[in-house]
Amino acid sequence: MSTTGAAPATIRPMREADVPAVERLTDEGFYELDVRTTPPDRPVPARRSQGRALRWQRRMHHILAHDPGGCWVAETQDGVVGVAAAMKRDLTWILATFVVSPALQGQGLGSRLLESALDHGRGCLRGMLSASPDPRAARRYRLAGFSLHPTMDLSGVVDRSCLPVVERVREGSSSDIDLMDSVDRQVRDSAHGVDHELLTTLYRLVVVDRSTGSGYAYVESDGSPYLVAATNRRSATDLLWECLASSDPAASCTVGHVTPANEWAVDVGLAARLDLRSQGYLGLRHMKPPMPYLPSGHFL
Ligand SMILES: CC(C)(COP(=O)(O)OP(=O)(O)OC[C@H]1O[C@@H](n2cnc3c(N)ncnc32)[C@H](O)[C@@H]1OP(=O)(O)O)[C@@H](O)C(=O)NCCC(=O)NCCS
């Protein structure tokens, strides 16, 4: 445990009982960031729904259960005011969340929290994180040695007349975990492992398993891909089309975290007539941008 000089806060390991407060803090922090950075032609930022908040808490409980040494909070007499949560998968360190209360940002709390979370990754060969557009976050990550790869989002309502016929994409289940771990090791040198046990309960899973290539995608209920990994572009492209085909014909969906190495995803999004914008970074240490791969925000 340690106290910061700038803000009178203690940095300590996260406990199970902290999870609801941590969820509220991250909702507040990202809402304030969205209000600060969302262009006027984009949908007005909204707070997390109750359903999404509960799902967020389930993810945090999972990370805390498997990586207690990577989960840290900053606490003042007013309660939890900062969080950094990281995990180790094979030999890759992954940052799941990092937020400081808006009123206390820029005073050094983030630096102390990130230092504790990074310490959990001692001995790891690689590091990955998904960086918001906040310049404070970008500064912290670069100073911690991460290369910042600018990412793109494609969003909008899918033009149904553009949907191709996609063959041999099937529904997946927990019996596909070995296949998915094998794909992940080929694409990003580390498996998601225990995370699939949770992800298969939270998201629809679709799988490609052909002699020419394999891959999988977790899909949000609105058709947005949550995570896509494949051994070749053809499989990844089919999986992304399968995600978009499940979108609501009248509602917007988003293909996020697209690095320039994943132009196949830009091409699918543009063909579906989604709008392309730059948004944040993929922060990587000692690794190249994985491809074909669309990382999830939390489990990368
Ligand atoms: C990112 C975040 C967690 C960092 O926590 P923090 O307590 O603000 O971080 P620190 O104060 O330790 O470091 C911020 C750095 O940015 C600098 N900074 C402060 N305001 C800044 C601004 N407006 N523009 C650019 N840099 C700024 C600070 O001086 C500091 O750098 P230094 O230590 O070299 O002087 C916090 O700002 C936050 O919650 N942001 C919104 C949510 C978010 O984007 N989270 C990251 C998700 S990937």
The ligand as a MOL file (V3000), in Angstrom:
LIG
                    3D

  0  0  0     0  0            999 V3000
M  V30 BEGIN CTAB
M  V30 COUNTS 48 50 0 0 0
M  V30 BEGIN ATOM
M  V30 1 C -6.2200 8.1510 -17.8800 0
M  V30 2 C -6.3530 8.3810 -16.4010 0
M  V30 3 C -6.7320 7.0800 -15.6800 0
M  V30 4 C -4.9830 8.8240 -15.8500 0
M  V30 5 O -5.1080 9.1130 -14.4790 0
M  V30 6 P -4.5450 10.5050 -13.9350 0
M  V30 7 O -4.6250 10.4750 -12.4520 0
M  V30 8 O -5.2330 11.6020 -14.6420 0
M  V30 9 O -3.0320 10.3690 -14.4180 0
M  V30 10 P -1.7220 11.1380 -13.9340 0
M  V30 11 O -2.1010 12.4000 -13.2470 0
M  V30 12 O -0.8650 10.1790 -13.1690 0
M  V30 13 O -1.0030 11.3840 -15.3160 0
M  V30 14 C -1.5650 12.2090 -16.2820 0
M  V30 15 C -0.4690 12.8560 -17.0830 0
M  V30 16 O -1.0460 13.6870 -18.0830 0
M  V30 17 C -0.7030 15.0560 -17.8430 0
M  V30 18 N -1.9180 15.8470 -18.1100 0
M  V30 19 C -2.7990 16.3380 -17.2420 0
M  V30 20 N -3.7800 16.9830 -17.9000 0
M  V30 21 C -3.5060 16.8580 -19.2190 0
M  V30 22 C -4.1300 17.3130 -20.4090 0
M  V30 23 N -5.2670 18.0190 -20.3550 0
M  V30 24 N -3.5450 17.0160 -21.5850 0
M  V30 25 C -2.4190 16.2970 -21.6430 0
M  V30 26 N -1.7620 15.8360 -20.5370 0
M  V30 27 C -2.3090 16.1370 -19.3390 0
M  V30 28 C -0.2760 15.1220 -16.4000 0
M  V30 29 O 0.6000 16.1950 -16.1920 0
M  V30 30 C 0.3930 13.7630 -16.2300 0
M  V30 31 O 1.6810 13.7120 -16.8350 0
M  V30 32 P 3.0260 13.8250 -15.9250 0
M  V30 33 O 2.8820 12.8490 -14.8120 0
M  V30 34 O 4.1480 13.4710 -16.8500 0
M  V30 35 O 3.0480 15.2420 -15.4460 0
M  V30 36 C -7.4210 9.4600 -16.0660 0
M  V30 37 O -7.0080 10.7030 -16.6060 0
M  V30 38 C -8.8100 9.0880 -16.5600 0
M  V30 39 O -9.5590 8.4380 -15.8300 0
M  V30 40 N -9.2020 9.5090 -17.7890 0
M  V30 41 C -10.5440 9.2010 -18.3250 0
M  V30 42 C -10.7670 7.7080 -18.5650 0
M  V30 43 C -9.6850 7.1460 -19.4690 0
M  V30 44 O -9.4040 7.6780 -20.5280 0
M  V30 45 N -9.0940 6.0420 -19.0050 0
M  V30 46 C -8.0760 5.3540 -19.7670 0
M  V30 47 C -8.7280 4.2250 -20.4590 0
M  V30 48 S -7.6900 3.5260 -21.6640 0
M  V30 END ATOM
M  V30 BEGIN BOND
M  V30 1 1 1 2
M  V30 2 1 2 3
M  V30 3 1 2 4
M  V30 4 1 2 36
M  V30 5 1 4 5
M  V30 6 1 5 6
M  V30 7 2 6 7
M  V30 8 1 6 8
M  V30 9 1 6 9
M  V30 10 1 9 10
M  V30 11 2 10 11
M  V30 12 1 10 12
M  V30 13 1 10 13
M  V30 14 1 13 14
M  V30 15 1 14 15
M  V30 16 1 15 16
M  V30 17 1 15 30
M  V30 18 1 16 17
M  V30 19 1 17 18
M  V30 20 1 17 28
M  V30 21 1 18 19
M  V30 22 1 18 27
M  V30 23 2 19 20
M  V30 24 1 20 21
M  V30 25 1 21 22
M  V30 26 2 21 27
M  V30 27 1 22 23
M  V30 28 2 22 24
M  V30 29 1 24 25
M  V30 30 2 25 26
M  V30 31 1 26 27
M  V30 32 1 28 29
M  V30 33 1 28 30
M  V30 34 1 30 31
M  V30 35 1 31 32
M  V30 36 2 32 33
M  V30 37 1 32 34
M  V30 38 1 32 35
M  V30 39 1 36 37
M  V30 40 1 36 38
M  V30 41 2 38 39
M  V30 42 1 38 40
M  V30 43 1 40 41
M  V30 44 1 41 42
M  V30 45 1 42 43
M  V30 46 2 43 44
M  V30 47 1 43 45
M  V30 48 1 45 46
M  V30 49 1 46 47
M  V30 50 1 47 48
M  V30 END BOND
M  V30 END CTAB
M  END
